[in-house]
Amino acid sequence: MALYGPPSGRTHCADGRTLLPSAGHKGPLHSGSQTPIAQWVLRRRALWREPWELEAWVLVRVYDWTAGQRALNKRPAPIEREEVHEEAREAITQQWAEDLASATFGRQTLDAIGPIPKDWLDRRHGCLSLRLVQVLSGYGCLGSYLHWIGREETPQCHHCEAAVDTAKHTLEVCPSWDAPRRTLMSAGGDDLLLPSVIANMLGSAEAWEGVDSFCEIVMSLKEAAECMREDDPLAAPFR
């Protein structure tokens, strides 16, 4: 089981495509770890699309309506079916948003996306890579998370002197990532608070790619550093 990656390791795109990881991709794997999958599922739902059961409800609603029309010897036009589909999707999206509003875990991500859920769902650009999701959710190779699951003695940042390493710290201030951060800000602006970052990502493909590139570079380096610590014979026994 991957320590901080989704079970599939897939990348999900705005147009519905699912991209498999490259054959050479190797994330940190720890067979003895216990991963809080329920939290990952919640955050993945917030970061991708409505849960499949809600999407299925929309399809059932359209099917039932179409069957009802045909039972009355009517042949509904495609535009009518599309209107029913959109009405059902709006209703279920509202229900989904209400469910997420009461969620306990992943609040930072949910609150950042919360004001703009429809814009997020309706976007026409941007793929959700593994490392992008890690940074947006705070669920990855970060000192605070590794400490929480018992893989690190402390939540410290191994790349600077900060006592706590979080996604916010990594994205906004860790000096080790100043260079990729400058590139990120040139593409999406100077405001690196998560709600602003997400709004900028939705605003342009360039900003989305800038954030994705930052996450890919930084999290790859952090994962490589963690692997080196894992291989250290002097590492704490619980590692």
Secondary structure, DSSP 8 states (H G I E B T S, - for coil): -BSSS-SS--EEETTS-EE---TT----B-TT----HHHHHHHHHHHS-S-HHHHHHHHHHHHHHHHHHHHTT----HHHHHHHHHHHHHHHHHHHHHHHHT--TTHHHHHHHTT-HHHHHH-SS-EE-HHHHHHHHT-SS-HHHHHHTTSSSS---TTSS-S---HHHHHHT-GGGHHHHHHHHHHH-S--SHHHHHHHHHH-HHHHHHHHHHHHHHHHHHHHHHHHHHH-TTS-TT-
